[in-house]
Amino acid sequence: MTSETSRAGDLLVRIGAVVFFIGAAATLVTLLPLFLGADPLPTAAYLVSMLMGVGFAIAGAGVLRSIAVQRRRARAESGR
């Protein structure tokens, strides 16, 4: 572990990354039967693939939250 403190939004970015990679793996697994000439997977497999976009959105929300907190701190330090 590092000695760096956790900042606002870091948890959202980490969760978003995990969800994104689950979706990316599901996308690869879903496309594999198409290249192998096998029967397509059920609809549920394609729905899990959509987690890639959801993970990206969660990570983006974490980044935006981190930016907002940093801007608030900078304004408070400058005396505005």
C-alpha positions, -999 to 999 in steps of 0.1 A, spaced: 0 0 0 10 36 -5 11 63 21 -10 85 -2 -44 95 12 -75 86 -6 -93 115 -23 -129 121 -32 -138 102 -63 -111 76 -61 -134 49 -50 -158 57 -79 -129 55 -104 -118 21 -90 -153 7 -91 -158 21 -126 -126 4 -138 -136 -30 -124 -171 -27 -140 -155 -16 -173 -132 -46 -174 -160 -70 -165 -179 -56 -195 -148 -57 -217 -143 -94 -209 -180 -101 -215 -177 -84 -249 -148 -106 -259 -166 -137 -247 -197 -126 -266 -179 -120 -299 -159 -152 -297 -187 -175 -310 -191 -152 -340 -155 -158 -351 -156 -195 -343 -188 -201 -362 -206 -214 -330 -241 -206 -319 -245 -171 -305 -248 -167 -268 -281 -158 -251 -292 -122 -247 -280 -120 -211 -244 -122 -223 -249 -93 -246 -265 -73 -217 -235 -79 -195 -214 -65 -223 -231 -32 -217 -213 -29 -184 -184 -15 -203 -202 17 -209 -216 18 -174 -181 14 -159 -169 42 -181 -197 64 -168 -190 56 -132 -153 63 -136 -161 96 -153 -183 106 -124 -155 98 -100 -131 120 -120 -157 149 -121 -162 145 -83 -125 147 -77 -122 178 -99 -151 195 -81 -136 189 -47 -102 202 -58 -117 233 -72 -136 239 -39 -104 235 -19 -85 259 -42 -112 285 -38 -113 281 0 -75 285 2 -75 316 -20 -100 333 2 -128 337 -23 
